[in-house]
Amino acid sequence: MSNADLKQAQAETALLQEVKNLRAQVARLSARLETLDHAAPAEPPEDPHPWIKIAATVGITFAIGKIIQMLRLPTATTAAIPLITNQVNKHIF
């Protein structure tokens, strides 16, 4: 057996071992997936109507924007609108 044949045989053996390892890993992952499929379903979110919070955020942002516009404050203060809205939402929700 020549040196090239020996290297080819070793490479084939290594590839066969890699295929064996990958098949074992696929089997483990398949078993794990089956246990996850049969697990209890996720509980619904606490808030049944998350759109109310979204609507309130939009309304608050609009109102603060209009107030800043009516007071004719510098445009740099518009950067504070999301910060103010976030603080108001923390206190309401």
C-alpha positions, 0 to 999 in steps of 0.5 A: 500500500502506497503512502497516497493510498494510506492517506486516502484510507485515513481520510475516508475513515475520518469522513465516515466517523464524522458522518457517524457523529453527525447522525448521532447529533441529529438523533439527539436533536430530533429527540430533544425537538420531540420533547419540546413539541410535547411540552406545555404551550406558552401562556398568553401574555398578561395584557389581553389588549396590548393595542391600548398601550400602543394607542396611548403612546401615540396619543401622548406623543401627539399631544406633547408634540402639539404642546411643544409646537404651540409653545414655539419651543426650539426644535431641539426640544422635539428630541425630548418628546420620546423621553417624556412619553416613556416616563408618562407610560411608566407611570400609567402602565 
